[in-house]
Structure formats: C-alpha cells, structure tokens
Amino acid sequence: MQIEIDSSPTPEDELVVWDGLREYNEAHVPSGGDTAFAVFLRSDDGVIHGGVLARAGRGWLHISSLWVEANLRGQGYGKQLMAAAEAEGLRRGCHSAYLDTFSFQAPDFYKQCGYELFGVLEAFPEGYQRYFMRKSLKSET
C-alpha cells in the first residue's frame, strides 16, 4: 500500500471514494431518499434571475446556494425563494434546515429568515468568517 497525492483526480477515481463513503453511511443511517431540488425566480420570458439550490433528506433541508440578481436584491425575492424552499423541505419531510455563508455574503439576511448561528470558522478565507446556521421548520397547521 502507498499514499499518493493526486492534484487532478479523475471523476472515476473520485467516485470510488464517494461510493465507498455512501455505502458505509447507508449501513448506519439510510438516506431515506435524499433528493435535490431548485426554486427559481424567472421572468415571464423564462430567464432565471435568482434561485435556491437545495437537498432534502434524513429530516434536514440543506440550502446549498441562494442567489438573486444584483438589481433585484432588497425587493423581497430572496425571502420568497427561501420560504418556497423551506415549504418544499417540509413537504419532503424535513423538520429543520441548515446552510453556510461567508461574512461578506448574507448572514444578516439569513438571521432575518429565522436562522441561528451554530458555528464559525475564523479566517476562512483570511479576513473573513464562514458561518454555519440552522433553523427549525414548523408546519403552519
């Protein structure tokens, strides 16, 4: 056996590691149908002006990305996108949501959406912080 550093691993080689980890994890905590989905802000002509990329599984909604076109920010679209993603998470059986964001991005926005800070990486990158946030999702019934 030998340890090897590969600066440009092939997708096939990466898949060996991902598949091995997935198999191990499934033996302990089945995914229960983890599924990805997106919520888009589209104009009438079909152009995407914002969106949320998310994944639901194991009772948790992971917000991996949120983006709204610069000229549309501050008009409530981000909150509408987040609310739609959270509603879809609830529909898919999620009890909570989590995300991470950088200090130069939108931590205050996420706090306004009800997310609380549970972890910080300092100097990630140098001069900034990376924030980890979560929120309990409660049905409006």
VMD Tcl script that draws the C-alpha trace (Angstrom):
set ca {
  {0.00 0.00 0.00}
  {1.16 3.55 -0.66}
  {-0.14 7.06 -0.01}
  {-0.42 9.16 -3.17}
  {-1.27 12.83 -3.74}
  {-3.20 13.39 -6.99}
  {-3.59 17.05 -7.98}
  {-6.11 16.26 -10.69}
  {-8.04 13.12 -9.81}
  {-10.31 11.66 -12.46}
  {-14.05 11.74 -11.86}
  {-13.96 7.93 -11.83}
  {-11.35 7.89 -9.05}
  {-13.36 10.42 -7.02}
  {-16.46 8.26 -7.49}
  {-14.67 5.30 -5.86}
  {-14.26 7.37 -2.67}
  {-17.80 8.79 -2.78}
  {-19.34 5.37 -3.41}
  {-17.33 3.81 -0.57}
  {-18.37 6.52 1.86}
  {-22.01 6.38 0.72}
  {-22.11 2.60 1.23}
  {-20.64 2.93 4.73}
  {-23.06 5.74 5.67}
  {-26.08 3.88 4.31}
  {-25.28 0.95 6.61}
  {-25.59 3.26 9.62}
  {-28.03 5.99 8.60}
  {-30.05 5.22 5.47}
  {-30.53 8.23 3.23}
  {-34.26 7.72 3.07}
  {-34.41 9.14 -0.42}
  {-32.21 12.25 -0.29}
  {-33.33 14.41 -3.19}
  {-32.07 17.61 -4.74}
  {-34.36 20.38 -5.93}
  {-34.24 24.00 -7.01}
  {-36.52 27.00 -6.65}
  {-36.14 29.62 -9.38}
  {-37.10 33.26 -9.82}
  {-37.96 33.54 -13.51}
  {-39.16 36.40 -15.65}
  {-42.10 35.88 -17.98}
  {-39.68 35.12 -20.83}
  {-38.16 32.23 -18.83}
  {-34.89 33.89 -17.85}
  {-33.62 32.91 -14.38}
  {-32.93 35.95 -12.16}
  {-32.41 34.10 -8.89}
  {-32.70 30.76 -7.23}
  {-32.10 28.35 -4.39}
  {-30.34 25.02 -4.80}
  {-31.26 22.61 -2.02}
  {-31.27 19.00 -0.91}
  {-33.76 17.25 1.38}
  {-33.00 14.10 3.32}
  {-32.65 12.50 6.74}
  {-35.13 15.04 8.07}
  {-32.98 18.04 7.11}
  {-33.14 20.62 4.35}
  {-29.72 21.79 3.16}
  {-29.71 25.17 1.44}
  {-26.55 24.89 -0.63}
  {-26.89 28.10 -2.67}
  {-29.05 31.21 -2.84}
  {-28.56 33.89 -5.45}
  {-30.63 36.87 -6.60}
  {-29.53 39.13 -9.44}
  {-27.96 42.30 -8.03}
  {-30.56 44.73 -9.43}
  {-33.39 42.70 -7.82}
  {-31.95 42.46 -4.31}
  {-33.77 44.18 -1.47}
  {-37.19 43.60 -3.06}
  {-38.16 40.50 -1.08}
  {-37.31 37.90 -3.70}
  {-34.65 36.24 -1.54}
  {-37.13 35.78 1.31}
  {-39.73 34.41 -1.11}
  {-37.22 31.94 -2.54}
  {-36.18 30.81 0.94}
  {-39.81 30.44 2.06}
  {-40.59 28.33 -1.02}
  {-37.54 26.12 -0.44}
  {-38.45 25.67 3.24}
  {-42.05 24.82 2.34}
  {-40.78 22.22 -0.13}
  {-38.45 20.88 2.58}
  {-41.42 20.48 4.91}
  {-43.37 18.76 2.14}
  {-40.44 16.34 1.76}
  {-40.43 15.54 5.49}
  {-37.75 17.91 6.78}
  {-38.02 19.16 10.37}
  {-35.05 21.57 10.15}
  {-32.81 23.40 7.69}
  {-29.12 24.31 7.62}
  {-26.74 26.32 5.47}
  {-23.39 28.02 5.49}
  {-22.50 31.52 4.35}
  {-19.49 33.81 4.42}
  {-19.30 37.02 6.44}
  {-19.17 39.01 3.16}
  {-22.33 37.33 1.90}
  {-25.65 37.38 3.76}
  {-25.54 36.24 7.40}
  {-27.89 39.05 8.47}
  {-30.34 38.13 5.73}
  {-30.47 34.54 6.98}
  {-30.97 35.76 10.57}
  {-33.97 37.76 9.30}
  {-35.26 34.49 7.80}
  {-35.09 32.86 11.24}
  {-31.73 31.09 11.04}
  {-29.47 30.94 14.09}
  {-25.71 30.70 14.18}
  {-24.26 27.44 15.50}
  {-20.67 27.58 14.30}
  {-17.98 29.88 12.93}
  {-14.70 29.23 11.14}
  {-12.42 32.22 11.60}
  {-10.04 33.35 8.83}
  {-11.97 31.38 6.18}
  {-10.64 32.91 4.00}
  {-8.23 35.29 5.72}
  {-10.07 38.43 6.81}
  {-13.49 36.74 6.73}
  {-15.52 34.14 8.58}
  {-17.64 31.22 7.44}
  {-20.90 30.93 9.36}
  {-22.95 27.77 9.86}
  {-26.63 28.36 10.54}
  {-29.76 26.32 11.24}
  {-33.49 26.76 11.57}
  {-36.33 24.62 12.87}
  {-39.05 24.23 10.25}
  {-42.53 24.20 11.69}
  {-45.68 23.46 9.81}
  {-48.20 26.28 9.68}
  {-51.08 23.93 10.56}
}
mol new
graphics top color blue
foreach p $ca { graphics top sphere $p radius 0.5 }
foreach p [lrange $ca 0 end-1] q [lrange $ca 1 end] { graphics top cylinder $p $q radius 0.2 }
display resetview
